[in-house]
Amino acid sequence: MKNHNTFKLYIIFFLILFTQISISIAQDSKPKIQLFMDMKKEIEVIEKGKKVIKLVPVEKSKKGDVLVYKIIYRNDGQNIATDVKIVDPIPKGTVYILESAGGKNCEITYSIDNGITFQQYPVKYKEKIAEPEKYTHIKWVINSILPNKSDFIDFKVKVK
């Protein structure tokens, strides 16, 4: 009788251990998306007699400066990530520069109501096209991100 109870305990212990290992493996095999943000300022310089736009780190910004936000995404998981949604608010004190949002393999939509609803460009309200000042959020839906791969999305704003 004692051996029978010990055998039951071993089976229960094995099942608990197996379940924990299975859960751990399942969690490790999910996509794992990491995001990193970078911000630069556009400046105009003369190179070889021509005006060229360069991106430089932002130390200070003033009215009229164009800032470029770049969101780098990476899938550190072991499986493909699909329909990845990244939503970013337009920074306070800036105005979105129309049609500046970009990204590969994705659909881009915009909000003028603080991220409650999103529309394709051009965003409309009350049967009118929304002015750039009305844009509050940008949403990217990235079709797929392969394991151990990264890319980026970006957009521009002008400082008010």
BELDA-V819369 format. One record per pair of residues at least 24 apart in sequence whose ideal C-beta (glycine too) atoms are under 8 Angstrom apart, sorted by the first residue. I is the first residue (numbers start at 1). GAP is how many residues later the second one is. If there is no record, write none. Layout:
((I;GAP) (I;GAP))
//
This chain:
((28;49) (28;50) (29;48) (29;49) (29;50) (30;47) (30;48) (30;49) (31;44) (31;46) (31;47) (31;48) (31;49) (31;50) (31;53) (31;114) (31;116) (32;43) (32;44) (32;45) (33;40) (33;41) (33;42) (33;43) (33;44) (33;48) (33;51) (33;112) (34;39) (34;40) (34;41) (34;42) (35;36) (35;37) (35;38) (35;51) (36;35) (36;36) (36;37) (36;38) (37;32) (37;33) (37;34) (37;35) (38;31) (38;32) (38;33) (38;34) (39;28) (39;29) (39;30) (39;31) (40;27) (40;28) (40;30) (41;24) (41;25) (41;26) (41;27) (42;24) (42;25) (42;26) (42;114) (61;98) (62;97) (63;96) (63;97) (64;94) (64;95) (65;93) (65;94) (66;31) (66;90) (66;91) (66;92) (66;93) (67;24) (67;27) (67;89) (67;90) (67;91) (67;92) (68;86) (68;87) (68;88) (69;85) (69;86) (69;87) (69;88) (70;82) (70;83) (70;84) (71;81) (71;82) (71;83) (72;78) (72;79) (72;80) (73;69) (73;72) (73;77) (73;78) (73;79) (73;80) (74;71) (74;74) (74;75) (74;76) (75;70) (75;71) (75;72) (75;73) (75;74) (75;75) (76;72) (77;70) (78;69) (79;68) (80;64) (80;65) (80;66) (80;67) (81;61) (81;63) (81;64) (82;61) (82;62) (83;58) (83;59) (83;60) (84;57) (84;58) (84;60) (84;61) (85;54) (85;55) (85;56) (85;57) (86;53) (86;54) (86;56) (86;67) (87;28) (87;50) (87;51) (87;52) (87;53) (88;49) (88;50) (88;51) (88;67) (89;26) (89;47) (89;48) (90;45) (90;46) (90;47) (90;48) (90;67) (91;66) (93;66) (93;67) (94;63) (94;64) (94;65) (94;66) (95;37) (95;38) (95;40) (95;62) (95;63) (95;65) (96;36) (96;39) (96;42) (96;59) (96;60) (96;61) (97;35) (97;58) (97;59) (97;60) (97;61) (98;24) (98;34) (100;54) (100;55) (100;56) (101;37) (101;39) (101;52) (101;53) (101;54) (102;51) (102;52) (102;53) (103;37) (103;39) (103;48) (103;49) (103;50) (103;51) (104;47) (105;37) (105;38) (105;39) (105;46) (106;34) (106;35) (106;36) (106;37) (106;47) (107;33) (107;34) (107;36) (108;30) (108;31) (108;32) (109;29) (109;30) (109;32) (110;25) (110;27) (110;28) (110;29) (111;24) (111;25) (111;26) (111;27) (111;28) (112;24) (115;24))
//
